Amino acid sequence: MKPAEVTQRISEQLSSMRKSERKVAEYILANPDEIIHMRIVDLATEAQVSEPTVVRFCRAVGCSGFQEFKLNLAQQLASSPSFGQIAVTETDTIAEYKRKVFDSTVDTLLKVRDRIDDRALEAAVTAMAASKRVEFFGFGASGAVAADAQHKFFRLQLATAAHSDHHIQNMSAMSMQPGDVVVAISQSGRTKALLRSMSMAKEQGALVVGLAPSGSPVAQQASIPLEVDVEEDIEIYTPLSSRIAHLVVIDVLAIGVAQRKGPQLQEHLLKLKQGLYTLREDKH
């Protein structure tokens, strides 16, 4: 088992565990930092179970015993301090799952920041800054990211659009020209309609930037893959962290393009900002 899989494995198996083993699991998820300093008797006492129950729990999540479990958990916490705190349980209060969601999101953003390829970001910024037309393709939650991206980039003196309908995507892709850029956004990296649109855009000579998990079909088909790997631990909900990670990567690209365009763009953005003041109520 990889260290980063410990709490995820616990979360996945929580609903199918015996009642006594679940007590161990919930105590560990609520107190991950304390566990690595405990003896098996200490954990059994705190979780109000027997020592054999702790051993059964450890084996249920893929460890040979309590010592191996503690080692894996310690390695996980060392590489990702807040990762173990995301697993939401049925008994969580709003304060508890608020903290877990925020901690998980912060942890995800730090991981994506450290892993994303700077050379790929540089290539994407260069292509987008030189292009006259940039369009954003995505479906579902990724469609919302595409819309947000269009809102940011149209202010950078680029012809921009965002499409989340596959028919419109295809027509837009077919109208692309060499030098145009498509940014394809996908949390799964496997959406067939998006892959088809990407292929059509490339056939017209456009460059395709892909925001997707590493090794996924979208990443593999992109001219410039921006690989964003996020482990979603609460799959019963709409993906949270991956969407936010994509939004932040879009922000990085927008800042890069704005920087490339220089002082002239800064004057344009200042005019836009001043124009917005007339739409706002005065402060009292």
C-alpha positions in Angstrom: 0.0 0.0 0.0 1.3 3.5 -0.8 1.4 5.7 2.3 -0.9 8.3 0.7 -3.6 5.6 0.4 -4.1 4.9 4.1 -6.9 7.3 5.0 -8.4 6.9 1.6 -8.7 3.2 2.1 -10.2 3.7 5.6 -12.8 6.1 4.1 -13.7 3.7 1.3 -14.2 0.8 3.7 -15.8 2.7 6.6 -19.4 1.8 5.7 -18.7 -1.9 5.3 -16.7 -2.3 8.5 -17.9 -4.1 11.7 -19.2 -1.8 14.3 -16.2 -2.3 16.5 -13.7 -1.8 13.7 -15.6 1.3 12.6 -15.0 2.8 16.1 -11.3 2.4 15.5 -11.5 3.9 12.0 -13.4 7.0 13.2 -11.0 7.6 16.1 -8.0 7.4 13.7 -9.6 9.8 11.2 -10.4 12.3 13.9 -6.9 12.0 15.6 -4.4 11.0 12.9 -1.4 12.9 14.5 -1.9 11.2 17.9 -2.0 7.7 16.5 1.6 7.5 15.4 2.7 8.0 19.1 0.3 5.4 20.5 0.7 1.8 21.5 -1.9 -0.7 20.4 -3.3 -0.8 24.0 -3.6 3.0 24.0 -5.6 3.0 20.7 -7.8 0.1 22.0 -8.6 2.0 25.2 -9.4 5.3 23.4 -11.6 3.7 20.8 -13.2 1.5 23.5 -12.4 -1.8 21.7 -10.2 -4.8 22.2 -6.6 -5.1 21.0 -7.5 -8.0 18.6 -10.1 -5.6 17.1 -7.4 -3.1 16.3 -5.3 -5.8 14.7 -8.3 -6.8 12.5 -8.9 -3.2 11.5 -5.2 -2.9 10.4 -5.5 -6.0 8.3 -8.8 -4.8 6.8 -7.0 -1.8 5.4 -4.1 -3.7 4.0 -1.5 -3.7 6.8 0.0 -6.7 8.5 -0.4 -5.2 11.9 -0.5 -2.0 14.0 3.2 -1.2 13.6 3.0 -1.3 9.8 -0.2 0.8 9.9 1.5 3.4 12.1 4.5 3.5 9.7 2.3 4.1 6.7 0.3 6.7 8.5 3.4 8.5 9.7 4.8 8.6 6.1 1.5 10.0 4.8 1.3 12.7 7.4 4.9 13.7 6.8 4.3 14.2 3.1 0.8 15.6 3.4 -0.1 16.9 6.8 -3.8 17.6 6.2 -4.6 14.7 3.9 -5.8 12.4 6.6 -8.3 14.8 7.9 -10.7 14.9 4.9 -12.7 11.7 5.4 -16.2 12.9 6.3 -18.1 10.7 8.6 -21.9 10.5 9.3 -21.3 11.9 12.8 -19.3 15.0 11.8 -20.5 18.3 13.0 -20.5 21.3 10.6 -17.4 22.6 12.2 -15.6 19.3 11.7 -16.5 18.8 8.0 -15.9 22.5 7.3 -12.3 22.1 8.6 -11.9 18.8 6.6 -13.0 20.4 3.3 -10.8 23.4 3.8 -7.8 21.4 4.8 -8.2 19.0 1.9 -8.5 21.8 -0.6 -5.4 23.6 0.7 -3.5 20.3 0.7 -4.6 19.6 -2.9 -3.5 23.1 -4.1 0.0 22.7 -2.6 0.4 19.3 -4.2 -0.7 20.6 -7.7 1.6 23.6 -7.3 4.6 21.5 -6.6 3.9 18.8 -9.3 2.7 20.8 -12.3 5.4 21.1 -15.0 6.7 24.7 -15.2 7.9 24.1 -18.8 4.4 23.1 -19.8 3.0 26.2 -18.1 5.6 28.4 -19.9 4.7 26.8 -23.3 0.9 27.3 -22.7 1.4 31.0 -21.6 3.6 31.6 -24.7 1.0 30.1 -27.1 -1.9 31.9 -25.5 -0.2 35.3 -25.4 0.7 35.0 -29.1 -2.8 33.9 -30.1 -5.6 36.1 -31.2 -8.3 33.5 -30.3 -8.5 31.3 -27.2 -11.4 29.1 -26.5 -12.2 26.9 -23.5 -13.9 23.5 -23.7 -15.4 21.6 -20.8 -18.4 19.6 -19.6 -20.3 19.6 -16.3 -18.2 21.0 -13.5 -15.4 21.6 -16.0 -17.8 23.6 -18.1 -18.1 26.0 -15.1 -14.3 26.3 -15.0 -14.3 27.0 -18.8 -16.8 29.8 -18.2 -14.7 31.3 -15.5 -11.6 31.1 -17.7 -13.4 32.9 -20.5 -14.4 35.6 -18.0 -10.8 36.2 -17.1 -9.2 36.0 -20.5 -11.6 38.2 -22.5 -10.2 41.1 -20.5 -6.8 40.4 -21.8 -7.6 41.7 -25.3 -8.1 38.2 -26.7 -11.1 36.9 -28.7 -12.4 34.2 -26.2 -15.3 31.9 -25.8 -16.3 29.0 -23.5 -18.4 26.0 -24.8 -19.9 23.2 -22.8 -22.3 21.9 -25.5 -20.5 19.2 -27.7 -22.2 20.3 -30.9 -21.1 23.9 -30.4 -17.6 22.6 -29.4 -17.4 20.7 -32.7 -18.4 23.6 -34.8 -16.0 25.9 -33.0 -13.2 23.4 -33.3 -13.8 23.1 -37.1 -13.5 26.9 -37.4 -10.1 27.1 -35.7 -7.1 28.3 -37.6 -3.3 27.8 -37.1 -2.2 29.9 -34.1 -5.5 29.6 -32.3 -5.6 27.9 -28.9 -8.1 25.6 -27.3 -7.9 24.9 -23.6 -9.6 21.5 -22.9 -10.6 21.0 -19.3 -11.5 17.7 -17.8 -11.5 16.3 -14.3 -11.6 12.7 -15.5 -9.5 13.2 -18.6 -11.7 10.6 -20.4 -14.7 12.5 -21.8 -15.2 11.1 -25.4 -17.0 14.3 -26.7 -14.1 16.5 -25.5 -11.5 14.2 -27.1 -13.3 14.4 -30.4 -13.5 18.2 -30.2 -9.7 18.3 -29.4 -8.9 16.1 -32.4 -11.0 18.3 -34.7 -9.3 21.5 -33.4 -5.8 20.0 -34.0 -6.8 19.0 -37.5 -7.4 22.6 -38.3 -4.0 23.6 -37.0 -5.0 24.9 -33.6 -2.8 24.2 -30.5 -4.6 22.3 -27.7 -3.7 22.9 -24.0 -5.2 20.1 -21.8 -5.9 20.4 -18.1 -6.4 16.8 -17.0 -5.0 14.0 -14.9 -1.5 12.7 -16.0 -1.7 9.7 -18.3 -5.3 10.3 -19.2 -6.5 10.4 -22.9 -7.0 14.2 -22.7 -3.5 14.7 -21.4 -2.0 12.4 -24.0 -3.9 14.0 -26.9 -3.1 17.6 -25.9 -0.4 19.6 -27.7 0.6 20.9 -24.3 -0.6 18.8 -21.3 -1.0 20.6 -18.0 -1.3 17.6 -15.7 -3.4 18.1 -12.6 -3.7 15.1 -10.4 -6.2 15.2 -7.6 -7.4 12.4 -5.3 -11.1 13.0 -4.6 -11.9 11.3 -1.2 -15.6 12.2 -1.1 -16.8 10.9 -4.4 -20.5 10.9 -3.3 -20.3 14.7 -3.6 -19.5 16.8 -6.7 -15.8 16.9 -7.1 -14.5 19.8 -5.1 -10.7 20.0 -5.0 -10.1 19.2 -8.6 -12.4 22.0 -9.8 -10.6 24.5 -7.5 -7.2 23.3 -8.6 -8.2 23.8 -12.3 -9.5 27.3 -11.4 -6.1 28.2 -9.8 -4.2 26.9 -12.8 -6.3 29.1 -15.1 -5.4 32.0 -12.8 -1.7 31.2 -13.3 -2.1 31.1 -17.1 -4.1 34.5 -17.0 -1.4 36.1 -14.9 1.3 34.8 -17.3 -0.5 36.1 -20.4 -1.1 39.5 -18.7 2.6 39.8 -17.8 3.6 39.0 -21.4 1.3 41.7 -22.8 3.0 44.4 -20.7 2.1 48.0 -19.9 -0.4 48.4 -22.7 -2.6 45.8 -21.2 -2.3 47.3 -17.8 -3.8 50.5 -19.1 -6.6 48.6 -20.7 -7.4 46.7 -17.4 -7.3 50.0 -15.5 -10.0 51.4 -17.8 -12.1 48.3 -17.3 -11.8 48.6 -13.6 -12.7 52.3 -13.6 -15.7 51.5 -15.8 -17.0 49.1 -13.2 -17.1 51.7 -10.5 -20.1 53.4 -12.1 -22.1 50.2 -11.6 -21.5 50.0 -7.9 -23.3 51.7 -5.0 -21.4 54.3 -3.1 -20.1 53.4 0.3 -22.1 55.0 3.1 
